[in-house]
């Protein structure tokens, strides 16, 4: 895991929070919620890839 992943997650979080605030101020709460969910799904997919890499590494480490 490198620091680039942490910066990408932070950038997505900042972008989603700004969009969420703008959409809530304009009265589009449903779209704000969908934006938040989309950001969450993107970040979770990034993390799932890293967890899969971790399991592959552990599997090859303990393979006989």
Buried (B, 14 or more C-beta within 10 A) or exposed (E): EEEEEEEEBEEBEEEBEEBBEEBEEEEEEEBBEEBBEEBEEBBEEEEEEEEEEEEEEEEEEEEE
